[in-house]
Amino acid sequence: MLAVALWRRVPEFVLTPAGITAGDPLRHVHVPWEALEPAAPVRRPQVGSLRLPVRSPGLIRRGGVVRRRQVDVETWALDVAPDLLAGAVTHYTVHPEHRAAIGTPQEYARLRRALAGGG
């Protein structure tokens, strides 16, 4: 039972050219890039989570047992620094021209340079 309970709480966060898929087996959400507000920052309302800046909630697809208007994503078990993840989301929200290359080694290298201040 403990293994099942823990598995149900393991968060997922996937960036794709189409948007962000996040959540866990009981609560998940797909947020297309167009649903996010480029002028608003990704916030950290509490330790272990990020709040995505939604401008078009009607574009968001949700599944699972919990449905909220806000899109809060748990980051406590992800193998990435929350600030780096927030920076990547903000970058792709503001720079749609880079989205098509998400997932490629070249784009990963370019994104790391951009987030480090190297362009």
Contacts in CASP RR format, 6 or more apart in sequence:
PFRMAT RR
TARGET T0000
AUTHOR 0000-0000-0000
METHOD contacts of the structure
MODEL  1
MLAVALWRRVPEFVLTPAGITAGDPLRHVHVPWEALEPAAPVRRPQVGSL
RLPVRSPGLIRRGGVVRRRQVDVETWALDVAPDLLAGAVTHYTVHPEHRA
AIGTPQEYARLRRALAGGG
7 25 0 8 1.000
8 24 0 8 1.000
8 25 0 8 1.000
8 26 0 8 1.000
9 24 0 8 1.000
9 77 0 8 1.000
10 24 0 8 1.000
10 25 0 8 1.000
10 77 0 8 1.000
11 22 0 8 1.000
11 23 0 8 1.000
11 24 0 8 1.000
11 73 0 8 1.000
11 74 0 8 1.000
11 75 0 8 1.000
11 76 0 8 1.000
11 77 0 8 1.000
11 78 0 8 1.000
12 21 0 8 1.000
12 22 0 8 1.000
12 23 0 8 1.000
12 24 0 8 1.000
12 28 0 8 1.000
13 20 0 8 1.000
13 21 0 8 1.000
13 22 0 8 1.000
13 23 0 8 1.000
13 73 0 8 1.000
13 75 0 8 1.000
13 78 0 8 1.000
13 80 0 8 1.000
13 85 0 8 1.000
14 20 0 8 1.000
14 21 0 8 1.000
14 22 0 8 1.000
15 88 0 8 1.000
15 89 0 8 1.000
15 92 0 8 1.000
15 102 0 8 1.000
15 103 0 8 1.000
16 102 0 8 1.000
16 103 0 8 1.000
17 99 0 8 1.000
17 100 0 8 1.000
17 101 0 8 1.000
17 102 0 8 1.000
18 32 0 8 1.000
18 33 0 8 1.000
19 30 0 8 1.000
19 31 0 8 1.000
19 32 0 8 1.000
19 33 0 8 1.000
19 92 0 8 1.000
19 99 0 8 1.000
20 29 0 8 1.000
20 30 0 8 1.000
20 31 0 8 1.000
20 33 0 8 1.000
20 52 0 8 1.000
20 73 0 8 1.000
20 89 0 8 1.000
21 28 0 8 1.000
21 29 0 8 1.000
21 30 0 8 1.000
21 31 0 8 1.000
22 28 0 8 1.000
22 29 0 8 1.000
22 31 0 8 1.000
22 71 0 8 1.000
22 73 0 8 1.000
23 29 0 8 1.000
23 73 0 8 1.000
23 74 0 8 1.000
24 74 0 8 1.000
26 64 0 8 1.000
26 65 0 8 1.000
26 66 0 8 1.000
27 62 0 8 1.000
27 63 0 8 1.000
27 64 0 8 1.000
27 65 0 8 1.000
27 66 0 8 1.000
28 62 0 8 1.000
28 63 0 8 1.000
28 64 0 8 1.000
29 60 0 8 1.000
29 61 0 8 1.000
29 62 0 8 1.000
29 63 0 8 1.000
29 71 0 8 1.000
29 73 0 8 1.000
30 60 0 8 1.000
30 61 0 8 1.000
30 62 0 8 1.000
31 52 0 8 1.000
31 54 0 8 1.000
31 59 0 8 1.000
31 60 0 8 1.000
31 71 0 8 1.000
32 59 0 8 1.000
32 60 0 8 1.000
33 92 0 8 1.000
33 93 0 8 1.000
33 96 0 8 1.000
33 99 0 8 1.000
34 56 0 8 1.000
34 59 0 8 1.000
35 54 0 8 1.000
35 55 0 8 1.000
35 56 0 8 1.000
35 57 0 8 1.000
35 58 0 8 1.000
35 59 0 8 1.000
35 60 0 8 1.000
36 52 0 8 1.000
36 53 0 8 1.000
36 54 0 8 1.000
36 55 0 8 1.000
36 89 0 8 1.000
36 93 0 8 1.000
37 53 0 8 1.000
37 54 0 8 1.000
37 55 0 8 1.000
37 93 0 8 1.000
38 93 0 8 1.000
38 94 0 8 1.000
40 53 0 8 1.000
40 55 0 8 1.000
41 53 0 8 1.000
41 86 0 8 1.000
41 90 0 8 1.000
42 50 0 8 1.000
42 51 0 8 1.000
42 52 0 8 1.000
42 53 0 8 1.000
42 86 0 8 1.000
42 87 0 8 1.000
42 89 0 8 1.000
42 90 0 8 1.000
43 50 0 8 1.000
43 51 0 8 1.000
43 53 0 8 1.000
44 50 0 8 1.000
44 51 0 8 1.000
44 82 0 8 1.000
44 86 0 8 1.000
45 51 0 8 1.000
45 72 0 8 1.000
47 76 0 8 1.000
48 74 0 8 1.000
48 75 0 8 1.000
48 76 0 8 1.000
48 82 0 8 1.000
49 72 0 8 1.000
49 73 0 8 1.000
49 74 0 8 1.000
49 75 0 8 1.000
49 76 0 8 1.000
50 72 0 8 1.000
50 73 0 8 1.000
50 75 0 8 1.000
50 82 0 8 1.000
50 85 0 8 1.000
50 86 0 8 1.000
50 89 0 8 1.000
51 70 0 8 1.000
51 71 0 8 1.000
51 72 0 8 1.000
51 73 0 8 1.000
52 71 0 8 1.000
52 72 0 8 1.000
52 73 0 8 1.000
52 89 0 8 1.000
53 93 0 8 1.000
54 60 0 8 1.000
54 70 0 8 1.000
54 71 0 8 1.000
57 69 0 8 1.000
60 71 0 8 1.000
75 82 0 8 1.000
75 85 0 8 1.000
78 85 0 8 1.000
84 115 0 8 1.000
87 115 0 8 1.000
88 111 0 8 1.000
88 115 0 8 1.000
91 98 0 8 1.000
91 111 0 8 1.000
91 114 0 8 1.000
91 115 0 8 1.000
92 98 0 8 1.000
92 99 0 8 1.000
92 102 0 8 1.000
98 107 0 8 1.000
98 110 0 8 1.000
98 111 0 8 1.000
101 107 0 8 1.000
101 110 0 8 1.000
113 119 0 8 1.000
END
